[in-house]
């Protein structure tokens, strides 16, 4: 039976999903039962087996994730969107609304407080696996939504281009999980997904 669960993404990652650049997310394995399996010597692939889907808090292939993002409830707008999102004004471009406040004047609410009815992004899980954080490749980093600056992306072999992705991924991971989180090299859930219509 297909299940739906919420998942949090930052505004830059929401943009990457909307632009089709982000098709995977990595989240640290924290559930004790999963960590116990790894400590006991079970292969990482064991955790991702369909029969062990209770070990992964994000679900199994075929399950869906609805995205929670930073948002705000508009006031006295008619017509208007149900909510503003942190990707504002992207979410209202071309809609023709007038007298909208600047983004800086909106009182934003944390993504954790977004309701399912207000979510605009629904993802279907296509694959789940477990690996070490530092096992990530440059192509994996690109699938995470990171995009090399144009001035470094002139070719695929320049040292600047090759080095940018690992450094950018490490910096992003530590900005979310704290200093030293990269060096800790934790086990992570690798959840691949495709966007579906809500």
C-alpha positions in Angstrom: 0.0 0.0 0.0 1.4 3.4 -1.0 2.0 5.9 1.8 2.5 9.6 1.9 5.0 11.3 4.2 6.2 14.9 4.6 9.7 15.9 3.9 11.5 19.3 4.4 13.5 21.1 1.8 15.2 24.4 1.8 14.2 27.1 -0.7 17.3 26.5 -3.0 16.5 22.8 -3.1 12.8 23.5 -3.8 13.9 25.6 -6.8 16.2 22.8 -7.9 13.2 20.3 -7.8 10.9 22.7 -9.7 13.6 23.2 -12.3 14.1 19.4 -12.7 17.7 19.5 -11.4 17.2 17.7 -8.1 16.1 14.1 -8.3 17.6 12.6 -5.1 18.1 13.5 -1.5 20.5 12.2 1.2 19.4 12.0 4.8 21.5 10.7 7.7 20.5 7.2 9.0 19.3 7.9 12.6 16.8 5.2 13.4 18.5 3.0 16.0 17.2 -0.3 14.5 18.8 0.6 11.1 22.1 1.6 12.8 22.0 -1.7 14.8 21.7 -3.7 11.6 24.7 -1.9 10.1 26.7 -2.4 13.3 25.9 -6.1 13.3 27.4 -6.4 9.8 24.3 -6.5 7.6 25.0 -5.2 4.1 23.6 -1.7 3.5 21.4 -3.2 0.7 19.6 -5.2 3.4 18.1 -2.0 4.9 16.5 -1.0 1.6 14.8 -4.4 0.9 11.0 -4.0 0.5 10.5 -6.2 3.6 12.5 -3.8 5.7 10.8 -0.6 4.6 9.9 0.1 8.3 13.6 0.9 8.8 13.5 3.9 6.4 11.6 6.9 7.6 11.1 8.1 4.1 9.4 5.0 2.7 10.0 2.6 -0.2 9.7 2.8 -4.0 6.2 3.8 -4.9 5.6 5.8 -1.7 5.2 9.5 -2.0 6.7 12.5 -0.2 5.0 15.8 0.0 7.3 18.8 0.3 7.2 21.2 3.2 8.8 24.5 2.4 9.1 27.9 4.0 5.7 29.7 3.5 3.4 32.5 4.5 -0.4 32.9 4.5 -1.5 35.9 2.4 -3.9 38.4 3.8 -6.7 40.2 1.9 -5.6 39.0 -1.5 -8.4 38.3 -4.0 -7.5 36.5 -6.2 -4.4 35.1 -4.6 -2.4 32.0 -4.0 -3.3 29.8 -1.0 0.2 30.4 0.3 3.4 32.2 -0.6 6.5 30.1 -0.7 10.1 31.0 0.0 10.7 30.8 -3.7 8.6 33.9 -4.0 8.2 35.7 -6.4 8.8 32.6 -8.6 5.5 31.1 -7.4 3.4 34.1 -8.6 5.2 35.2 -11.8 2.8 35.8 -14.6 -0.2 35.6 -12.4 -1.2 39.2 -12.7 -1.8 40.0 -9.1 -1.4 43.6 -8.1 -0.3 45.3 -4.8 1.6 42.3 -3.6 4.1 43.1 -0.8 7.8 42.7 -1.4 9.2 39.3 -0.2 11.1 41.0 2.6 7.8 42.4 4.0 6.2 38.9 4.3 6.2 37.2 7.6 7.6 33.8 6.7 6.7 30.6 8.6 9.0 27.6 9.0 8.5 24.7 6.7 7.8 22.3 9.6 4.4 24.2 10.0 3.2 23.7 6.5 0.0 21.7 6.1 -0.4 18.9 3.5 -3.2 20.8 1.8 -0.8 23.7 1.1 2.0 21.6 -0.4 2.5 22.1 -4.1 5.2 19.5 -4.7 4.6 15.8 -4.6 7.4 13.3 -5.1 7.2 9.6 -5.9 10.1 7.5 -4.5 11.8 5.5 -7.3 14.7 4.0 -5.4 16.1 3.8 -1.8 19.6 2.7 -0.8 22.1 3.2 2.0 25.7 4.3 1.6 28.4 6.3 3.3 28.0 10.1 2.8 31.5 10.4 1.2 30.7 7.8 -1.4 28.9 10.4 -3.5 30.2 11.1 -7.0 30.1 14.3 -9.1 27.1 13.1 -11.1 25.4 12.2 -7.8 26.1 15.7 -6.5 24.5 17.2 -9.7 21.4 15.0 -9.1 21.3 16.6 -5.6 20.6 19.9 -7.3 23.9 21.6 -7.1 25.0 23.4 -10.3 28.5 24.5 -11.0 28.9 28.3 -11.7 29.0 29.0 -15.4 32.5 30.4 -15.3 33.9 27.1 -14.0 31.8 24.8 -16.2 33.6 25.4 -19.5 34.8 21.8 -19.6 34.5 18.6 -17.6 38.2 18.2 -16.9 39.4 21.5 -15.6 40.6 21.2 -11.9 38.3 24.0 -10.9 35.3 22.2 -12.3 36.3 18.9 -10.8 37.0 20.3 -7.4 33.9 22.6 -7.2 31.4 19.8 -6.8 32.9 17.9 -3.8 33.6 21.2 -2.0 30.1 22.6 -2.6 28.5 19.3 -1.5 30.6 19.2 1.7 29.8 22.9 2.5 26.0 22.3 1.9 26.0 19.2 4.1 27.8 21.0 6.9 25.5 24.0 6.6 22.6 21.7 7.3 24.1 19.2 9.7 26.8 21.2 11.5 30.6 21.5 11.5 32.3 18.2 11.3 29.3 16.4 9.8 31.2 15.7 6.6 34.2 14.2 8.3 32.0 12.0 10.4 31.0 10.2 7.1 27.7 8.8 8.4 25.5 6.3 6.7 22.9 8.0 4.7 19.6 7.1 3.1 19.7 7.9 -0.6 16.2 8.5 -1.8 15.7 9.0 -5.5 12.4 10.4 -6.7 10.4 11.9 -9.6 7.9 14.7 -9.4 4.3 13.8 -9.8 1.2 15.9 -9.9 -0.4 16.5 -6.4 
